[in-house]
Amino acid sequence: MKCSVVIPVYNADKTIEACVNSLLGASDIEIILVNDGSLDNSRNICEKLSAENECVFLINQQNKGVSAARNIGVQNARGEYILFVDADDKVEPGFMNALNCKETPDIIICRYNDIHNMDIKEHLYSREGFSNQNGEIGELLAVCNLAYVWGKFFRKSIIKEHDIIFDTDLCYGEDSLFVLSYCRYIKSCLATNKFVYLYSIDDESSLSRKFVKDLDDAIKKKQEMRKEVFYRFPTYKKRYMQWCPNPNLSAARMRIRNIFRKGSPIKDFNDQCEYVGRIYSDSSTKPYSINYMCNSKIDYIYNLLFILRIPALTVIVCRILFRFK
């Protein structure tokens, strides 16, 4: 069997059927639905899809989270490659034909489009092609989005040989941690704009609006894992550092924003000032200029706050900004 498609399902009764239908029709694949203790009608829909399609298989488990669901899907996969798809996403027709390339790469990274309401944002990779040379692989990885596990074909033998799993202790960053861990062992890569994954952005479930309790731990693990990939592919490090010359600052901005999100236990003004002050005590989090990695006016504001490094001012400004989110 060429490919196993693993789809974790949790309360996805409005989207799972369209997701699966976008994959049907491809030959030599299996679709593994892992129902992670859904409370809506997802299980019934999955059972119907499994009964109607020989290539669709259903695994039911108590709610353990998306990482555990993906891990159990991998354990039951029979395909040479594994593709992870989220239950609210889809793929464009012909997406599975990415597997028909003449090469046999260790990872195939496909382009993706963001779907937000009726708006579509295309993401084209500035570099594409196949390579089995370390320098060129690093160049390809540098232009691709390694933050998400979807839209990529992973060779199952590499996952099994190196015991690569999703970290069930994390609720943020587990995708990129898996991808980076996997990339340590690849010897060939194909990046392509020909086949398109359709990523659905859901404002209600977006982690950008919620407090992430394990953010600090996730950031630390990702930084350590990325260093290993840097060591394996120096050209990836070179390109990444051109795009993000100060990863510590980027991480610090995420950490500060996190404590002002919904559900944060750090609500007291003085506690927030103390938390921000600890971050500012690290001199490596100071931006090179106010223009550092600015994609919006908000980024300029954060850079100015990091330049001034006044905890109380930062807390006041962030409280105002997050009040209107």
KARA-V190859 format. One record per run of one state. SS is the DSSP state (2 for helix, 1 for strand, 0 for the rest). FROM is the first residue (numbers start at 1). LEN is the number of residues. If there is no record, write none. Layout:
ss:SS from:FROM len:LEN
ss:SS from:FROM len:LEN
//
This chain:
ss:0 from:1 len:2
ss:1 from:3 len:7
ss:0 from:10 len:6
ss:2 from:16 len:6
ss:0 from:22 len:7
ss:1 from:29 len:8
ss:0 from:37 len:5
ss:2 from:42 len:11
ss:0 from:53 len:3
ss:1 from:56 len:6
ss:0 from:62 len:4
ss:2 from:66 len:10
ss:0 from:76 len:5
ss:1 from:81 len:4
ss:0 from:85 len:5
ss:1 from:90 len:2
ss:0 from:92 len:3
ss:2 from:95 len:6
ss:0 from:101 len:6
ss:1 from:107 len:10
ss:0 from:117 len:2
ss:1 from:119 len:5
ss:0 from:124 len:5
ss:1 from:129 len:3
ss:0 from:132 len:2
ss:2 from:134 len:10
ss:0 from:144 len:8
ss:1 from:152 len:4
ss:2 from:156 len:6
ss:0 from:162 len:12
ss:2 from:174 len:10
ss:0 from:184 len:5
ss:1 from:189 len:12
ss:0 from:201 len:6
ss:2 from:207 len:3
ss:1 from:210 len:1
ss:0 from:211 len:4
ss:2 from:215 len:18
ss:0 from:233 len:1
ss:2 from:234 len:10
ss:0 from:244 len:3
ss:2 from:247 len:12
ss:0 from:259 len:3
ss:1 from:262 len:1
ss:0 from:263 len:6
ss:2 from:269 len:12
ss:0 from:281 len:2
ss:2 from:283 len:3
ss:0 from:286 len:11
ss:2 from:297 len:12
ss:0 from:309 len:2
ss:2 from:311 len:13
ss:0 from:324 len:2
//
